[in-house]
């Protein structure tokens, strides 16, 4: 009944907007069945459009960079704190679980599938809508499975006579279902769209998600026997995207994330300046009255290579040149003290005498103190630096869910696991070639073999996909989270001598972090377990 009420209200207001004189002709509430939506093409399209908004993006507080070894949430209470401190339980799990949000979205998809036969329209239009909703439901399930393992597969809406005691399907059953759905979607969706339909799910989006799902399923956590058939399936899925010849690496890594027109983007969430987001405000340094929300961790800063391919040394900090001669993606992704950002030099330093007047604008003694970055780094990736008043104007850059760079990395990893190291190196080096920004002497090609090559693949993935909500899943599927997530979150303190203006740098612990074996999977909310006796909890959360 709640669903019927919501649908009725939607139609009621749509009728009022069309012709206020017709509102008395709307069907009585108790007889509304959804016919009013699914017998009209425009209303059905509107219903499908709404489902796109139910996919969560990384611009808000639920970005997974805060609960990985990439960043610290500047107001680290509630959700991030639970994960960082290893205190997630079935009662305290925060919104990162997405369980409730995505099952609500899946229910809305199921309503569509239960009613789409009522729509009398051109078969091509109907098939496209079915393809979009098939893709979206698969997307919601893929995200749930990545967090929880096997989940209940629900493909029909419940009514008062339905048996709502539904057990979990196995991980493999869920993967099989998702892959079949994605194959179906790929067969129904076009390669691209133009005009008002630009941004909808495409054949490439369905195949790219298939690449991700099969890669995760082949990885050590879900494939402990290292079944090569699973790696071959993942390799084939990545190759299918490449064979479309529909996408190309963007020559400008930084601009890739600020426009929805890049030919590298496979699937994204679009925004505009009227209904935009506030990322540029919340994540700018406090000297701009921003909130410095994404405090990049020191270990993430030092994960970026030097121009010559070596790793940064402690001596660089002692020499007062901690961020010189880094590879180009570093400067496109992280804001450091002394860099130019939004038209001025960033000042994260504090006075050697504690003098507020001699401390930097972006420090804890700056214009505002409550919103200073606690690591003394902020994020640059995704930022639209042409937006000079982000606290007043909405940001419109897209959130990119899938892009060609990820597919290259997926393909490289699968080829390595299949013993095709030369192919793996080729695709990793394609990524590095783009990252050079046209400078031939920067980021030498990878020539490693064996275990060292796997390390290079994982390192390249960490940098290329930084802050894009991949790291959280990667360290779990590789089964290395007990190493990466048990490290302290570190910051840098920058002190400038009041007299000489010389700066000194000290790396310190900001937060101790904990990760236990059960955290490879998230807990199912206890409220769901209590409602459904057949729903079994993940290990060690009882």
C-alpha positions as CSV (number, residue, x, y, z in Angstrom):
1,X,0.0,0.0,0.0
2,X,2.9,2.4,0.7
3,X,4.1,1.9,-2.8
4,X,0.6,2.5,-4.2
5,X,0.2,5.7,-2.2
6,X,3.6,7.0,-3.5
7,X,2.7,6.2,-7.0
8,X,-0.7,7.8,-6.7
9,X,0.7,11.0,-5.2
10,X,3.2,11.2,-8.1
11,X,0.4,10.9,-10.7
12,X,-1.8,13.3,-8.7
13,X,0.7,16.1,-8.8
14,X,1.6,15.4,-12.4
15,X,-2.1,15.8,-13.3
16,X,-2.3,19.0,-11.4
17,X,0.7,20.5,-13.2
18,X,-0.9,19.5,-16.6
19,X,-4.3,20.8,-15.9
20,X,-5.5,21.8,-12.5
21,X,-9.1,21.5,-13.6
22,X,-8.7,17.7,-14.1
23,X,-7.6,16.8,-10.6
24,X,-11.1,15.6,-9.6
25,X,-11.0,13.0,-12.3
26,X,-8.0,11.2,-10.8
27,X,-8.9,7.6,-9.8
28,X,-9.8,7.0,-6.2
29,X,-6.8,6.0,-4.1
30,X,-8.1,2.6,-3.2
31,X,-8.4,1.6,-6.9
32,X,-5.0,2.9,-8.1
33,X,-2.9,0.0,-9.4
34,X,-0.1,1.7,-11.4
35,X,-2.0,1.6,-14.7
36,X,-1.8,5.4,-14.9
37,X,2.0,5.2,-15.1
38,X,2.7,2.1,-17.1
39,X,0.1,2.9,-19.8
40,X,1.8,6.1,-20.7
41,X,5.2,6.3,-22.3
42,X,6.2,9.7,-20.9
43,X,5.3,8.7,-17.3
44,X,7.0,5.3,-17.7
45,X,10.2,7.1,-18.9
46,X,9.9,9.5,-15.9
47,X,9.7,6.5,-13.6
48,X,12.8,5.0,-15.1
49,X,14.6,8.3,-14.9
50,X,14.0,8.4,-11.2
51,X,15.7,5.1,-10.7
52,X,19.0,6.6,-11.9
53,X,18.9,9.0,-8.9
54,X,18.9,6.0,-6.5
55,X,22.5,5.0,-7.4
56,X,24.7,6.5,-4.7
57,X,27.6,8.6,-5.8
58,X,30.9,9.4,-4.1
59,X,30.5,13.2,-3.8
60,X,28.6,13.0,-0.5
61,X,29.5,11.8,3.0
62,X,29.3,8.2,1.9
63,X,32.3,8.2,-0.4
64,X,34.3,5.1,0.3
65,X,37.6,7.0,0.4
66,X,36.8,7.8,4.0
67,X,36.7,4.2,5.0
68,X,39.8,3.0,3.2
69,X,43.5,4.0,3.5
70,X,43.0,7.0,1.2
71,X,41.4,9.6,3.4
72,X,40.0,10.8,6.7
73,X,36.6,12.4,7.0
74,X,37.3,15.8,8.5
75,X,34.3,15.4,10.8
76,X,35.0,11.8,11.6
77,X,32.0,10.8,13.7
78,X,29.3,8.4,13.1
79,X,29.7,6.3,9.9
80,X,33.4,6.7,9.1
81,X,34.4,6.4,12.7
82,X,32.7,3.0,13.1
83,X,34.6,1.6,10.1
84,X,38.0,3.3,10.8
85,X,38.0,2.0,14.4
86,X,36.8,-1.5,13.6
87,X,33.6,-0.9,15.6
88,X,31.0,-1.9,12.9
89,X,28.4,-4.3,14.3
90,X,25.0,-5.5,13.1
91,X,23.5,-2.8,15.3
92,X,26.0,-0.1,14.3
93,X,26.7,-0.3,10.6
94,X,26.0,3.2,9.2
95,X,24.7,4.1,5.8
96,X,27.8,2.6,4.1
97,X,26.0,-0.7,4.1
98,X,23.4,0.6,1.4
99,X,21.2,-2.4,2.4
100,X,18.0,-0.5,2.9
101,X,18.6,2.1,0.2
102,X,19.4,-0.5,-2.5
103,X,16.6,-2.9,-1.6
104,X,14.2,0.0,-1.8
105,X,15.7,0.7,-5.3
106,X,15.4,-3.0,-6.3
107,X,11.7,-2.9,-5.2
108,X,11.1,0.0,-7.5
109,X,12.8,-1.9,-10.3
110,X,10.6,-4.9,-9.7
111,X,7.5,-2.7,-9.8
112,X,8.6,-1.7,-13.3
113,X,9.0,-5.3,-14.4
114,X,5.7,-6.3,-12.9
115,X,3.9,-3.6,-14.9
116,X,5.8,-3.0,-18.1
117,X,3.6,-5.3,-20.1
118,X,0.9,-2.7,-19.7
119,X,2.8,-0.2,-21.8
120,X,1.6,0.0,-25.4
121,X,4.5,1.7,-27.3
122,X,7.0,1.1,-30.0
123,X,8.9,-2.1,-29.3
124,X,12.2,-0.5,-29.6
125,X,11.3,2.1,-27.0
126,X,10.0,-0.5,-24.6
127,X,13.0,-2.8,-25.1
128,X,15.3,0.1,-24.3
129,X,13.5,0.9,-21.1
130,X,13.6,-2.8,-20.1
131,X,17.4,-2.8,-20.9
132,X,17.9,0.3,-18.7
133,X,16.0,-1.2,-15.7
134,X,17.7,-4.6,-16.1
135,X,21.0,-2.8,-16.0
136,X,20.1,-0.7,-13.0
137,X,18.7,-3.6,-10.9
138,X,21.9,-5.5,-11.7
139,X,24.0,-2.5,-10.6
140,X,22.2,-2.4,-7.2
141,X,22.7,-6.1,-6.7
142,X,26.3,-6.0,-7.8
143,X,27.0,-3.3,-5.2
144,X,25.2,-5.2,-2.4
145,X,27.0,-8.4,-3.3
146,X,30.4,-6.6,-3.2
147,X,29.7,-5.5,0.4
148,X,27.8,-8.5,1.9
149,X,28.5,-11.5,-0.3
150,X,25.4,-13.5,-1.1
151,X,22.1,-11.7,-0.6
152,X,18.4,-12.5,-1.2
153,X,17.6,-12.3,-4.9
154,X,14.1,-10.7,-5.1
155,X,12.7,-10.2,-8.6
156,X,9.0,-9.7,-7.8
157,X,7.1,-7.3,-5.7
158,X,5.6,-8.6,-2.5
159,X,1.8,-8.4,-1.8
160,X,-0.1,-9.1,1.4
161,X,-0.2,-12.8,0.5
162,X,3.5,-13.2,-0.3
163,X,5.9,-15.3,1.8
164,X,8.4,-12.6,2.9
165,X,10.7,-15.1,4.7
166,X,13.4,-15.2,2.0
167,X,16.9,-16.8,2.5
168,X,20.1,-15.5,1.2
169,X,21.3,-16.8,-2.2
170,X,24.9,-17.9,-2.4
171,X,27.6,-15.5,-3.7
172,X,27.9,-17.6,-6.9
173,X,24.1,-17.7,-7.4
174,X,24.1,-13.9,-7.1
175,X,26.9,-13.4,-9.6
176,X,25.3,-15.8,-12.1
177,X,22.1,-13.8,-11.8
178,X,23.8,-10.4,-12.2
179,X,25.8,-11.6,-15.3
180,X,22.7,-13.0,-17.0
181,X,20.9,-9.7,-16.4
182,X,23.9,-7.7,-17.8
183,X,24.0,-9.9,-20.9
184,X,20.3,-9.3,-21.4
185,X,20.7,-5.5,-20.8
186,X,23.7,-5.4,-23.3
187,X,21.5,-7.0,-25.9
188,X,18.8,-4.4,-25.5
189,X,20.8,-1.2,-25.1
190,X,22.4,1.0,-27.8
191,X,26.0,1.8,-28.0
192,X,25.4,5.5,-27.3
193,X,22.8,8.3,-27.0
194,X,22.6,11.8,-28.2
195,X,20.6,14.8,-27.0
196,X,18.2,14.4,-24.1
197,X,18.9,10.7,-23.7
198,X,22.7,11.3,-23.3
199,X,23.9,9.7,-20.0
200,X,21.5,6.7,-20.0
201,X,22.9,3.2,-19.5
202,X,24.4,1.8,-22.7
203,X,25.6,-1.5,-24.0
204,X,29.1,-0.5,-22.9
205,X,27.9,0.2,-19.3
206,X,26.4,-3.2,-19.0
207,X,29.6,-4.9,-20.3
208,X,31.8,-2.7,-18.1
209,X,29.8,-3.7,-15.0
210,X,30.1,-7.3,-16.1
211,X,33.9,-6.8,-16.3
212,X,33.9,-5.5,-12.7
213,X,31.7,-8.3,-11.3
214,X,33.7,-11.1,-13.0
215,X,37.0,-9.6,-11.8
216,X,35.8,-9.5,-8.2
217,X,34.5,-13.1,-8.5
218,X,37.9,-14.3,-9.8
219,X,39.9,-12.5,-7.1
220,X,41.5,-14.3,-4.1
221,X,38.7,-13.6,-1.5
222,X,36.0,-15.2,-3.7
223,X,38.3,-17.6,-5.6
224,X,40.7,-19.1,-3.0
225,X,41.5,-22.1,-5.3
226,X,42.6,-19.6,-8.1
227,X,40.3,-21.2,-10.6
228,X,41.7,-20.0,-14.0
229,X,38.3,-20.4,-15.6
230,X,37.0,-17.5,-13.5
231,X,40.0,-15.4,-14.5
232,X,39.3,-16.2,-18.2
233,X,35.7,-15.2,-17.8
234,X,36.9,-11.9,-16.3
235,X,39.4,-11.4,-19.1
236,X,36.7,-12.1,-21.8
237,X,34.4,-9.6,-20.1
238,X,37.0,-6.8,-20.1
239,X,37.9,-7.6,-23.7
240,X,34.3,-7.3,-24.8
241,X,34.3,-3.7,-23.7
242,X,37.6,-3.0,-25.5
243,X,36.2,-4.6,-28.7
244,X,33.4,-2.1,-28.8
245,X,35.9,0.5,-29.9
246,X,33.6,3.1,-28.3
247,X,35.8,4.7,-25.8
248,X,39.3,6.2,-25.6
249,X,41.6,7.4,-22.8
250,X,41.3,11.1,-22.2
251,X,44.6,12.8,-22.9
252,X,44.0,15.2,-19.9
253,X,43.7,13.2,-16.7
254,X,42.5,16.1,-14.6
255,X,39.9,17.4,-16.9
256,X,38.5,13.9,-17.4
257,X,36.7,14.3,-14.1
258,X,35.2,17.8,-14.6
259,X,33.2,17.3,-17.8
260,X,30.6,14.8,-18.9
261,X,31.9,14.9,-22.5
262,X,35.0,12.8,-22.1
263,X,35.2,9.8,-24.4
264,X,36.7,7.8,-21.6
265,X,33.5,7.8,-19.6
266,X,31.4,4.6,-19.9
267,X,28.7,5.4,-17.2
268,X,28.2,8.4,-14.9
269,X,25.8,10.3,-12.8
270,X,25.1,13.7,-14.3
271,X,24.4,16.9,-12.6
272,X,23.7,20.5,-13.7
273,X,24.1,23.9,-12.1
274,X,20.5,24.0,-11.0
275,X,20.3,20.5,-9.4
276,X,24.0,20.1,-8.7
277,X,26.1,19.0,-5.8
278,X,28.3,20.8,-3.3
279,X,31.6,18.9,-3.6
280,X,33.6,22.0,-4.5
281,X,32.4,23.7,-1.4
282,X,32.6,20.9,1.1
283,X,36.0,19.7,0.0
284,X,37.9,23.0,-0.6
285,X,40.4,24.1,2.1
286,X,39.1,26.2,4.9
287,X,40.9,29.3,3.6
288,X,38.1,29.4,1.0
289,X,35.5,28.8,3.8
290,X,35.3,25.2,2.5
291,X,35.0,22.3,4.9
292,X,38.2,20.4,4.0
293,X,36.1,17.3,4.2
294,X,38.4,14.9,2.4
295,X,41.6,14.9,4.4
296,X,44.0,12.9,2.2
297,X,46.2,10.6,4.3
298,X,50.0,10.8,4.4
299,X,50.3,7.2,3.2
300,X,48.2,8.0,0.2
301,X,50.3,11.0,-0.6
302,X,53.4,8.9,-0.5
303,X,51.9,6.2,-2.7
304,X,52.4,8.4,-5.7
305,X,55.7,7.8,-7.5
306,X,58.4,10.3,-8.3
307,X,58.8,11.3,-12.0
308,X,61.5,8.8,-12.5
309,X,59.4,5.9,-11.2
310,X,61.0,5.6,-7.8
311,X,59.0,6.0,-4.5
312,X,59.4,9.2,-2.5
313,X,61.9,9.2,0.4
314,X,61.8,10.5,3.9
315,X,64.8,12.6,3.1
316,X,62.7,14.7,0.8
317,X,60.8,16.0,3.8
318,X,64.0,16.6,5.7
319,X,65.3,18.6,2.8
320,X,62.2,20.8,2.7
321,X,61.1,19.4,-0.8
322,X,58.5,16.9,0.1
323,X,56.3,17.1,-3.0
324,X,58.6,18.1,-5.8
325,X,59.1,16.0,-8.9
326,X,56.1,13.7,-8.3
327,X,54.3,12.1,-11.2
328,X,51.5,14.2,-12.9
329,X,48.5,12.4,-11.4
330,X,49.7,13.6,-7.9
331,X,49.3,17.2,-8.8
332,X,45.9,16.5,-10.4
333,X,44.6,14.7,-7.3
334,X,45.9,16.2,-4.1
335,X,46.2,19.8,-2.7
336,X,49.4,20.4,-0.7
337,X,50.9,23.3,1.1
338,X,52.6,25.8,-1.3
339,X,50.6,24.7,-4.4
340,X,48.4,27.0,-6.5
341,X,44.7,26.3,-6.1
342,X,41.7,28.4,-7.0
343,X,43.9,31.3,-7.8
344,X,46.2,31.5,-4.8
345,X,48.9,29.6,-3.0
346,X,47.7,27.1,-0.4
347,X,48.9,27.7,3.2
348,X,48.6,24.7,5.5
349,X,51.5,25.8,7.7
350,X,51.4,27.1,11.2
351,X,53.6,29.7,12.9
352,X,56.7,28.5,14.9
353,X,55.6,30.7,17.8
354,X,51.9,29.8,17.6
355,X,51.1,33.3,16.3
356,X,47.8,33.2,14.5
357,X,48.7,36.1,12.3
358,X,51.8,34.3,11.0
359,X,49.9,31.1,10.3
360,X,48.5,30.1,6.9
361,X,45.0,30.9,5.7
362,X,44.3,27.2,5.4
363,X,45.7,26.1,8.7
364,X,43.9,25.6,12.0
365,X,44.7,29.2,12.7
366,X,43.3,30.5,9.4
367,X,40.1,32.2,8.5
368,X,38.1,29.4,10.1
369,X,39.6,26.9,12.5
370,X,36.8,24.3,12.9
371,X,37.1,23.2,9.3
372,X,40.9,23.0,8.7
373,X,42.2,19.8,7.2
374,X,43.4,17.5,10.0
375,X,46.0,15.9,7.7
376,X,47.0,19.2,6.1
377,X,46.1,17.9,2.7
378,X,42.9,18.1,0.8
379,X,41.6,16.6,-2.5
380,X,42.0,18.1,-5.9
381,X,40.6,15.3,-8.0
382,X,37.0,16.0,-9.2
383,X,37.4,19.7,-8.4
384,X,36.1,22.3,-10.8
385,X,38.7,25.0,-10.1
386,X,37.0,27.4,-12.5
387,X,34.2,27.6,-10.0
388,X,35.3,30.6,-8.0
389,X,32.4,30.7,-5.6
390,X,31.7,27.1,-4.8
391,X,29.9,28.0,-1.5
392,X,27.3,29.8,-3.6
393,X,27.2,28.0,-6.9
394,X,26.3,24.3,-7.4
395,X,28.9,22.0,-8.9
396,X,27.9,20.2,-12.1
397,X,30.8,17.8,-12.8
398,X,29.7,14.1,-13.1
399,X,30.4,11.2,-10.8
400,X,32.0,8.6,-13.0
401,X,31.0,5.0,-12.1
402,X,32.9,3.3,-14.9
403,X,35.5,4.5,-17.4
404,X,38.0,3.0,-19.9
405,X,40.9,3.4,-17.5
406,X,39.3,0.9,-15.1
407,X,38.8,-1.6,-18.0
408,X,42.4,-1.4,-19.0
409,X,43.4,-2.2,-15.4
410,X,40.9,-5.0,-15.2
411,X,42.2,-6.5,-18.4
412,X,45.8,-6.2,-17.2
413,X,45.1,-8.0,-13.9
414,X,43.2,-10.8,-15.6
415,X,46.0,-11.3,-18.2
416,X,48.6,-11.4,-15.4
417,X,46.6,-14.1,-13.6
418,X,46.4,-16.1,-16.9
419,X,50.1,-16.0,-17.4
420,X,50.1,-13.5,-20.2
421,X,52.5,-11.0,-18.6
422,X,53.4,-9.2,-21.8
423,X,49.8,-8.3,-22.4
424,X,49.4,-7.2,-18.8
425,X,52.4,-4.9,-19.1
426,X,51.0,-3.5,-22.4
427,X,47.8,-2.3,-20.8
428,X,49.4,-1.0,-17.6
429,X,51.8,1.0,-19.7
430,X,48.9,2.4,-21.7
431,X,47.7,3.9,-18.4
432,X,51.1,5.2,-17.5
433,X,51.6,6.7,-21.0
434,X,48.5,8.8,-20.6
435,X,49.6,9.8,-17.0
436,X,52.9,11.2,-18.4
437,X,51.0,14.1,-19.9
438,X,53.3,14.1,-22.9
439,X,56.6,14.0,-21.0
440,X,58.6,11.1,-22.3
441,X,61.0,11.1,-19.3
442,X,58.3,10.7,-16.7
443,X,56.9,7.4,-15.4
444,X,59.1,4.9,-17.2
445,X,57.3,1.8,-18.6
446,X,56.9,-1.1,-16.3
447,X,59.1,-4.1,-17.1
448,X,58.6,-6.2,-14.0
449,X,57.7,-9.9,-14.0
450,X,56.2,-12.4,-11.6
451,X,55.1,-11.2,-8.2
452,X,56.7,-7.8,-8.7
453,X,54.4,-7.3,-11.7
454,X,51.3,-8.1,-9.7
455,X,52.5,-5.5,-7.1
456,X,52.9,-2.9,-9.9
457,X,49.4,-3.7,-11.2
458,X,47.9,-3.2,-7.7
459,X,50.0,0.0,-7.2
460,X,48.8,1.4,-10.6
461,X,45.2,0.7,-9.7
462,X,45.6,2.5,-6.4
463,X,46.9,5.6,-8.1
464,X,44.9,5.7,-11.3
465,X,41.5,5.0,-9.5
466,X,42.3,7.0,-6.4
467,X,39.2,8.3,-4.5
468,X,36.8,6.8,-7.1
469,X,35.4,4.2,-4.6
470,X,37.5,1.3,-5.8
471,X,40.2,1.0,-3.1
472,X,37.6,-0.2,-0.4
473,X,36.7,-3.2,-2.6
474,X,40.1,-3.8,-4.1
475,X,41.9,-4.5,-0.7
476,X,39.1,-6.8,0.3
477,X,39.0,-8.9,-2.9
478,X,42.8,-9.1,-2.9
479,X,42.5,-10.2,0.7
480,X,45.1,-7.7,1.9
481,X,42.8,-5.4,4.0
482,X,44.3,-6.8,7.2
483,X,47.5,-5.2,6.2
484,X,46.3,-2.0,4.6
485,X,43.5,-1.1,7.0
486,X,45.3,-1.8,10.3
487,X,47.8,0.9,9.7
488,X,47.5,4.2,11.6
489,X,46.0,7.1,9.6
490,X,48.9,9.6,9.4
491,X,49.0,13.4,8.9
492,X,51.7,16.0,8.3
493,X,52.4,19.0,10.5
494,X,54.0,22.0,8.7
495,X,55.7,24.6,10.9
496,X,57.1,27.8,9.3
497,X,59.7,29.8,11.2
498,X,58.5,33.3,11.8
499,X,61.9,34.8,11.1
500,X,63.4,32.8,8.3
501,X,60.1,31.6,6.7
502,X,61.7,28.2,6.4
503,X,59.3,25.3,6.8
504,X,59.8,22.0,8.6
505,X,57.7,18.9,8.3
506,X,56.7,16.3,10.8
507,X,54.7,13.2,10.0
508,X,52.5,12.1,12.9
509,X,49.7,9.6,13.7
510,X,46.2,11.2,13.4
511,X,44.1,8.1,14.1
512,X,44.7,4.5,15.1
513,X,42.7,2.1,12.9
514,X,41.5,-1.4,13.3
515,X,40.4,-4.1,10.9
516,X,39.3,-7.6,11.9
517,X,38.7,-10.6,9.6
518,X,34.9,-10.3,9.7
519,X,35.2,-6.8,8.1
520,X,35.9,-8.3,4.7
521,X,32.1,-8.4,4.6
522,X,29.7,-6.0,6.1
523,X,27.1,-7.0,8.6
524,X,23.5,-7.3,7.6
525,X,21.5,-4.9,9.7
526,X,20.1,-6.7,12.8
527,X,16.7,-5.3,12.1
528,X,16.6,-7.2,8.9
529,X,17.7,-10.4,10.6
530,X,14.9,-10.0,13.2
531,X,12.3,-9.6,10.6
532,X,13.3,-12.6,8.6
533,X,14.2,-15.8,10.4
534,X,15.8,-17.3,7.2
535,X,18.3,-14.5,6.8
536,X,21.6,-15.6,8.1
537,X,24.2,-13.1,9.4
538,X,27.7,-12.8,8.1
539,X,30.4,-14.6,10.2
540,X,31.4,-13.1,13.6
541,X,28.7,-10.4,13.7
542,X,26.2,-12.3,15.9
